[in-house]
Amino acid sequence: MSTLKADTIQSTSGGAATLTKQSASKGRIEKTGDNSTIRESLNVSSLSDDAAGKCGVNFTSSFSTTRYVPTGSSSYTTDSSDYRQYLGTDYSNNLDETRTTSECHHGTWDSSQYIDSGSQGIVYFGDLA
């Protein structure tokens, strides 16, 4: 493990350095799979329970476009099921892409239906408005 300690960071010309966080997550949520509880979040104002296995995550600060990238994972409620999480994209089984600048809908799909998972963690990457 490395540690960097500094009192001052300067640019090559000797002035103040400009640091950016382009690759940092602009939002995240860790919630129960039934959408009843937000356990931890950043830039998330609320969520909606759209149906079994489906939810909408509402952002405190909107993204500048709908081209932000969500990614996440779901816990399995049983070892015998083949759960997959589809995040705002139409991979299969008619999960509509319903991403706006202020909300993203997510779903957890079992082999034949949407299901409430044990828990979900989701992060969002993109530029805020």
N, C-alpha and C positions, 0 to 999 in steps of 0.2 A: 504494500500500500504506500502511495506517495502523498506527500503534503506540500502544498505551495503556500508560502506566507509572503505577503508583500504589503507595503504601506502605500506604494504609488506604482501605477502602471502607466507608461507613456508610449506614445506612438514613436515611430522611427525619427520623426522630425522634432521630438522633444515635447510636443503638446499632449493634451489629454487624449487617452486612447478611447475609441468608440467600440464598445462591446455589444454584440447582438446575440439574441437567443432564437435564431431562426428555426433551429431544430427542436426546440423545447416544446413539450406538450402544452396546448392552449386550453385544455380541459380534460377532466377525468372524473370518473364516478366508480365507486364500488358499492353495489347494492344487492339486496336480496333478489333472488330470481323471480319471485312473485310480484315484484315492483312495489312492495309495501314499505320498504325502508331504505333510505339512502344512508349508508354507513359512513362514507367519506366522499368528498367531492371538491372540485376546483372548477370554477366557471360554470357551475350547474345550478340553476334556480329551482327546478322541480322536475318531476317525471310524471308521465301519464301511463296508466295501465290500459293498453289498447285492446287486449284480449289475452287469452292464455298464450304465454310464450312471446308476446309482443309488447313493446313499450316505446314511448317517445321520451327522449331526454331533451329538456329545454335549457338553453344556455343563458347565463346572466349577461354576457357580452357576446353579440353575434359575430359570426365569421364574415369576412369580406365577400366571399363567394361560396357557392355550394360545392366547391372543389376541395374542401378540407377532407382529411382522411381519418376515418374511425378504425380502430382496431381493438380487439379485446378477447376475452375468454369467458367461458361458462363452466361452472363446476357441474359434475355429473351427479344426478340423484340416484343412479343405479349403475352398477358395473356392466350390466348386460345390454344397455342401449347404446346406439351409435348416434350421439348428439353432435350436431354441428351448429356453429353460430354464424349467422349471416348478418352482416352489419351494413345496412343501408344500400345494399346492392342486390340486383336481381340475378343471383346465381342459379337458382332453380326454385321450384315449388311456389312460384308466383309471389314471392316476397317483393313488394313494390319498392322501388327506390323512392323514398319519401324524405329526402334530405333537403332542408331549407337552410338559410343562413342562421336561423335561430333555434332549430330543432332537428334532431336526427332520430329516426325510428329504427329499432332493432328487433330481431327475432331469434329464437332458439328453436331449431327444427329437429325433430326426431325423424325416423324413417318414414313416417306417414302423417305427422301433424306437428303443429307448434306446441311446445310444452314449456311450463315454468321450470327453469333450472334451479339448482340449489342457490347459487349466487353468480353475479357477473361483475367483471371489472372491464372498463372500457376507457380508452384514451383517445384524444382527438388532436390531430396535427393540421395546422393551416395558419393563415393570417387572419387576425381579428380585424373587424371593421374599425 
